[in-house]
Amino acid sequence: MTKVDKNKIIPKTEITTDSDTIKKIIDESIKTALKNLKDEFMGEIQAVKDSMEFINTNFEEFLTRLETNEKRIKKMEEEMALTKKTLKDDLMKPLTKIQASINELEIQNTFNNLEIVGIPYSSNENLNLIIDDISKQLNIPNYAKQGLTAHRQNKLPEKNNIILKLTSKENEDIWINNIKKEKNITNQNTKNKIYLNQQLTKNLKSLHWEIKQLKKTLPIEYVWIKDHRLFTRVKTGTPAISISSAEHIAQIINSCNKNQ
């Protein structure tokens, strides 16, 4: 066995060289690991960025398509609304003409008829005697009473007016003129005032009531019945307005509101 000399000194350069080499190897390993980690991380960031750009591009395309579709839908809705209105107008025109013809026939059916309001229904009443009493109060000549007939509209208490049917327009004119002269016609039994007017159709009677209610709040000066038709005049000197439908009432309301 060789004996070691404890007093022998080992050169420092050998130890230093070994340590630097190890350190250098470690540093290089760390740098390589960090670079690989950075590259991997940057690759993942780029992948995320690419994904976000892809999503953003597709989202923008989606918004563009959505806006385009909304415009198309709106245009289709407008076209459908216009088509619906056109179809409605096309359908309503002949229906309106038909309804106008029906209304005219109903009006003609009231010609020579007078409606007597204010005489309560009685189960044992004699309409001939009632009409005779009214004709005497109006001073109606006998020839204008020839052939007349009378009947109740119905026997409901609230709709029990008497319909007096005359034989000609000449006779009706005589009754109407005498009614204008003599305002105070009374019921022989109740002594209550009674009213005589040209008979109106159910539609015109409803419109007559409505326009009279409006006359209380709107500046409508005149409402009258002539030839079994309904008329109004908003102001003196303005043209007479024939009323035959709810649309005419609406037009009169709009006209009054504009002039206020």
BAMIPA-232483 format. One record per residue (C-alpha): residue number from 0; x, y, z. Coordinates in steps of 0.02 Angstrom, whole numbers. Example, Ala and Ser with C-alpha at 12.3 -4.5 7.8 and 13.67 -1.06 7.14 Angstrom:
! residues 2
@num: 0	u: 615	v: -225	w: 390
@num: 1	u: 684	v: -53	w: 357
***
This chain:
! residues 260
@num: 0	u: 0	v: 0	w: 0
@num: 1	u: 62	v: 170	w: -48
@num: 2	u: 72	v: 291	w: 91
@num: 3	u: -16	v: 456	w: 64
@num: 4	u: 74	v: 612	w: 103
@num: 5	u: -43	v: 718	w: 205
@num: 6	u: 62	v: 870	w: 177
@num: 7	u: 41	v: 865	w: -11
@num: 8	u: -66	v: 1009	w: -77
@num: 9	u: -194	v: 975	w: -217
@num: 10	u: -195	v: 1112	w: -349
@num: 11	u: -349	v: 1227	w: -338
@num: 12	u: -364	v: 1237	w: -526
@num: 13	u: -421	v: 1059	w: -538
@num: 14	u: -564	v: 1086	w: -412
@num: 15	u: -613	v: 1253	w: -489
@num: 16	u: -618	v: 1184	w: -662
@num: 17	u: -733	v: 1043	w: -612
@num: 18	u: -851	v: 1161	w: -518
@num: 19	u: -863	v: 1286	w: -662
@num: 20	u: -899	v: 1147	w: -782
@num: 21	u: -1041	v: 1082	w: -673
@num: 22	u: -1109	v: 1259	w: -650
@num: 23	u: -1100	v: 1291	w: -835
@num: 24	u: -1189	v: 1130	w: -872
@num: 25	u: -1324	v: 1174	w: -745
@num: 26	u: -1343	v: 1350	w: -816
@num: 27	u: -1357	v: 1284	w: -991
@num: 28	u: -1485	v: 1155	w: -935
@num: 29	u: -1587	v: 1288	w: -846
@num: 30	u: -1578	v: 1404	w: -997
@num: 31	u: -1628	v: 1264	w: -1112
@num: 32	u: -1771	v: 1214	w: -997
@num: 33	u: -1830	v: 1394	w: -981
@num: 34	u: -1818	v: 1420	w: -1168
@num: 35	u: -1916	v: 1262	w: -1200
@num: 36	u: -2044	v: 1314	w: -1069
@num: 37	u: -2055	v: 1489	w: -1145
@num: 38	u: -2072	v: 1419	w: -1320
@num: 39	u: -2207	v: 1300	w: -1261
@num: 40	u: -2296	v: 1439	w: -1166
@num: 41	u: -2286	v: 1558	w: -1313
@num: 42	u: -2351	v: 1422	w: -1426
@num: 43	u: -2499	v: 1399	w: -1311
@num: 44	u: -2528	v: 1588	w: -1306
@num: 45	u: -2521	v: 1595	w: -1495
@num: 46	u: -2643	v: 1450	w: -1505
@num: 47	u: -2761	v: 1541	w: -1386
@num: 48	u: -2739	v: 1702	w: -1485
@num: 49	u: -2775	v: 1610	w: -1647
@num: 50	u: -2929	v: 1533	w: -1568
@num: 51	u: -2989	v: 1703	w: -1506
@num: 52	u: -2963	v: 1779	w: -1677
@num: 53	u: -3057	v: 1634	w: -1754
@num: 54	u: -3199	v: 1654	w: -1630
@num: 55	u: -3201	v: 1843	w: -1655
@num: 56	u: -3203	v: 1824	w: -1844
@num: 57	u: -3346	v: 1698	w: -1835
@num: 58	u: -3438	v: 1807	w: -1709
@num: 59	u: -3424	v: 1958	w: -1823
@num: 60	u: -3486	v: 1851	w: -1967
@num: 61	u: -3629	v: 1790	w: -1857
@num: 62	u: -3676	v: 1970	w: -1811
@num: 63	u: -3670	v: 2020	w: -1994
@num: 64	u: -3781	v: 1874	w: -2044
@num: 65	u: -3898	v: 1911	w: -1899
@num: 66	u: -3913	v: 2094	w: -1949
@num: 67	u: -3942	v: 2043	w: -2130
@num: 68	u: -4076	v: 1918	w: -2080
@num: 69	u: -4160	v: 2046	w: -1966
@num: 70	u: -4168	v: 2168	w: -2112
@num: 71	u: -4240	v: 2032	w: -2223
@num: 72	u: -4369	v: 1986	w: -2091
@num: 73	u: -4418	v: 2168	w: -2067
@num: 74	u: -4435	v: 2191	w: -2254
@num: 75	u: -4540	v: 2032	w: -2266
@num: 76	u: -4651	v: 2093	w: -2122
@num: 77	u: -4675	v: 2260	w: -2209
@num: 78	u: -4716	v: 2174	w: -2373
@num: 79	u: -4837	v: 2057	w: -2284
@num: 80	u: -4921	v: 2203	w: -2196
@num: 81	u: -4938	v: 2295	w: -2361
@num: 82	u: -5005	v: 2139	w: -2446
@num: 83	u: -5127	v: 2112	w: -2302
@num: 84	u: -5188	v: 2292	w: -2314
@num: 85	u: -5204	v: 2279	w: -2503
@num: 86	u: -5301	v: 2116	w: -2489
@num: 87	u: -5411	v: 2191	w: -2353
@num: 88	u: -5445	v: 2344	w: -2459
@num: 89	u: -5481	v: 2236	w: -2610
@num: 90	u: -5601	v: 2130	w: -2508
@num: 91	u: -5680	v: 2276	w: -2417
@num: 92	u: -5720	v: 2376	w: -2573
@num: 93	u: -5851	v: 2255	w: -2640
@num: 94	u: -5912	v: 2218	w: -2463
@num: 95	u: -5932	v: 2404	w: -2431
@num: 96	u: -6031	v: 2423	w: -2591
@num: 97	u: -6140	v: 2274	w: -2543
@num: 98	u: -6168	v: 2345	w: -2369
@num: 99	u: -6210	v: 2515	w: -2443
@num: 100	u: -6338	v: 2431	w: -2558
@num: 101	u: -6414	v: 2338	w: -2410
@num: 102	u: -6422	v: 2500	w: -2309
@num: 103	u: -6508	v: 2588	w: -2454
@num: 104	u: -6637	v: 2449	w: -2470
@num: 105	u: -6671	v: 2459	w: -2283
@num: 106	u: -6693	v: 2647	w: -2297
@num: 107	u: -6814	v: 2627	w: -2443
@num: 108	u: -6912	v: 2505	w: -2336
@num: 109	u: -6944	v: 2646	w: -2212
@num: 110	u: -7014	v: 2765	w: -2343
@num: 111	u: -7186	v: 2837	w: -2297
@num: 112	u: -7165	v: 2771	w: -2119
@num: 113	u: -7173	v: 2877	w: -1962
@num: 114	u: -7112	v: 2822	w: -1791
@num: 115	u: -7214	v: 2876	w: -1640
@num: 116	u: -7119	v: 2883	w: -1475
@num: 117	u: -7191	v: 2907	w: -1301
@num: 118	u: -7347	v: 2799	w: -1296
@num: 119	u: -7328	v: 2653	w: -1174
@num: 120	u: -7385	v: 2482	w: -1232
@num: 121	u: -7550	v: 2419	w: -1165
@num: 122	u: -7618	v: 2243	w: -1190
@num: 123	u: -7793	v: 2310	w: -1229
@num: 124	u: -7742	v: 2461	w: -1332
@num: 125	u: -7826	v: 2511	w: -1494
@num: 126	u: -7695	v: 2581	w: -1613
@num: 127	u: -7827	v: 2650	w: -1732
@num: 128	u: -7900	v: 2757	w: -1593
@num: 129	u: -7727	v: 2814	w: -1540
@num: 130	u: -7680	v: 2866	w: -1718
@num: 131	u: -7848	v: 2951	w: -1741
@num: 132	u: -7819	v: 3056	w: -1585
@num: 133	u: -7644	v: 3104	w: -1644
@num: 134	u: -7707	v: 3151	w: -1817
@num: 135	u: -7838	v: 3264	w: -1740
@num: 136	u: -7706	v: 3352	w: -1635
@num: 137	u: -7604	v: 3378	w: -1794
@num: 138	u: -7754	v: 3433	w: -1898
@num: 139	u: -7719	v: 3299	w: -2029
@num: 140	u: -7848	v: 3302	w: -2170
@num: 141	u: -7947	v: 3142	w: -2198
@num: 142	u: -7872	v: 3106	w: -2370
@num: 143	u: -7698	v: 3099	w: -2292
@num: 144	u: -7758	v: 2963	w: -2173
@num: 145	u: -7834	v: 2849	w: -2302
@num: 146	u: -7763	v: 2673	w: -2302
@num: 147	u: -7638	v: 2702	w: -2162
@num: 148	u: -7591	v: 2557	w: -2046
@num: 149	u: -7506	v: 2553	w: -1877
@num: 150	u: -7411	v: 2422	w: -1779
@num: 151	u: -7293	v: 2408	w: -1633
@num: 152	u: -7109	v: 2377	w: -1670
@num: 153	u: -7116	v: 2247	w: -1532
@num: 154	u: -7190	v: 2229	w: -1359
@num: 155	u: -7031	v: 2259	w: -1260
@num: 156	u: -7055	v: 2406	w: -1140
@num: 157	u: -6897	v: 2494	w: -1197
@num: 158	u: -6932	v: 2468	w: -1383
@num: 159	u: -7119	v: 2484	w: -1400
@num: 160	u: -7132	v: 2628	w: -1524
@num: 161	u: -7276	v: 2633	w: -1647
@num: 162	u: -7240	v: 2626	w: -1833
@num: 163	u: -7367	v: 2722	w: -1937
@num: 164	u: -7365	v: 2669	w: -2120
@num: 165	u: -7439	v: 2794	w: -2243
@num: 166	u: -7489	v: 2759	w: -2422
@num: 167	u: -7385	v: 2891	w: -2512
@num: 168	u: -7245	v: 3017	w: -2495
@num: 169	u: -7372	v: 3157	w: -2519
@num: 170	u: -7468	v: 3099	w: -2367
@num: 171	u: -7306	v: 3081	w: -2269
@num: 172	u: -7257	v: 3259	w: -2314
@num: 173	u: -7424	v: 3322	w: -2248
@num: 174	u: -7397	v: 3234	w: -2082
@num: 175	u: -7217	v: 3297	w: -2070
@num: 176	u: -7265	v: 3478	w: -2109
@num: 177	u: -7405	v: 3475	w: -1981
@num: 178	u: -7287	v: 3397	w: -1851
@num: 179	u: -7169	v: 3545	w: -1877
@num: 180	u: -7313	v: 3666	w: -1847
@num: 181	u: -7384	v: 3579	w: -1694
@num: 182	u: -7248	v: 3538	w: -1567
@num: 183	u: -7354	v: 3490	w: -1417
@num: 184	u: -7432	v: 3322	w: -1457
@num: 185	u: -7483	v: 3225	w: -1302
@num: 186	u: -7539	v: 3049	w: -1258
@num: 187	u: -7727	v: 3050	w: -1228
@num: 188	u: -7708	v: 2932	w: -1078
@num: 189	u: -7548	v: 2990	w: -992
@num: 190	u: -7548	v: 3170	w: -1058
@num: 191	u: -7361	v: 3149	w: -1083
@num: 192	u: -7280	v: 3228	w: -1235
@num: 193	u: -7257	v: 3113	w: -1384
@num: 194	u: -7141	v: 3130	w: -1533
@num: 195	u: -7161	v: 3089	w: -1716
@num: 196	u: -7016	v: 3071	w: -1837
@num: 197	u: -6981	v: 2989	w: -2002
@num: 198	u: -6936	v: 2808	w: -1966
@num: 199	u: -6750	v: 2770	w: -1969
@num: 200	u: -6666	v: 2604	w: -1997
@num: 201	u: -6590	v: 2518	w: -1846
@num: 202	u: -6416	v: 2573	w: -1903
@num: 203	u: -6465	v: 2755	w: -1929
@num: 204	u: -6561	v: 2759	w: -1765
@num: 205	u: -6403	v: 2704	w: -1674
@num: 206	u: -6299	v: 2835	w: -1765
@num: 207	u: -6432	v: 2967	w: -1728
@num: 208	u: -6419	v: 2932	w: -1542
@num: 209	u: -6229	v: 2935	w: -1551
@num: 210	u: -6218	v: 3101	w: -1644
@num: 211	u: -6343	v: 3180	w: -1524
@num: 212	u: -6232	v: 3128	w: -1378
@num: 213	u: -6080	v: 3201	w: -1465
@num: 214	u: -6175	v: 3363	w: -1495
@num: 215	u: -6173	v: 3390	w: -1306
@num: 216	u: -5983	v: 3401	w: -1302
@num: 217	u: -5928	v: 3444	w: -1479
@num: 218	u: -5965	v: 3603	w: -1579
@num: 219	u: -6098	v: 3521	w: -1689
@num: 220	u: -6236	v: 3646	w: -1726
@num: 221	u: -6367	v: 3545	w: -1818
@num: 222	u: -6428	v: 3365	w: -1827
@num: 223	u: -6584	v: 3323	w: -1927
@num: 224	u: -6679	v: 3188	w: -2021
@num: 225	u: -6733	v: 3211	w: -2201
@num: 226	u: -6804	v: 3081	w: -2320
@num: 227	u: -6770	v: 2948	w: -2188
@num: 228	u: -6585	v: 2990	w: -2189
@num: 229	u: -6475	v: 3069	w: -2057
@num: 230	u: -6381	v: 3233	w: -2080
@num: 231	u: -6275	v: 3350	w: -1977
@num: 232	u: -6191	v: 3518	w: -2000
@num: 233	u: -6044	v: 3567	w: -1892
@num: 234	u: -6060	v: 3754	w: -1921
@num: 235	u: -6183	v: 3871	w: -2006
@num: 236	u: -6131	v: 3893	w: -2187
@num: 237	u: -6035	v: 3729	w: -2197
@num: 238	u: -6096	v: 3587	w: -2307
@num: 239	u: -6219	v: 3462	w: -2237
@num: 240	u: -6142	v: 3293	w: -2196
@num: 241	u: -6239	v: 3133	w: -2229
@num: 242	u: -6210	v: 3004	w: -2091
@num: 243	u: -6231	v: 2822	w: -2134
@num: 244	u: -6087	v: 2734	w: -2046
@num: 245	u: -5973	v: 2739	w: -1894
@num: 246	u: -5833	v: 2801	w: -2008
@num: 247	u: -5934	v: 2960	w: -2040
@num: 248	u: -5950	v: 2987	w: -1851
@num: 249	u: -5760	v: 2969	w: -1833
@num: 250	u: -5731	v: 3095	w: -1974
@num: 251	u: -5846	v: 3221	w: -1889
@num: 252	u: -5755	v: 3198	w: -1722
@num: 253	u: -5586	v: 3226	w: -1807
@num: 254	u: -5651	v: 3379	w: -1897
@num: 255	u: -5719	v: 3455	w: -1735
@num: 256	u: -5558	v: 3419	w: -1640
@num: 257	u: -5453	v: 3504	w: -1776
@num: 258	u: -5562	v: 3659	w: -1772
@num: 259	u: -5555	v: 3678	w: -1583
***
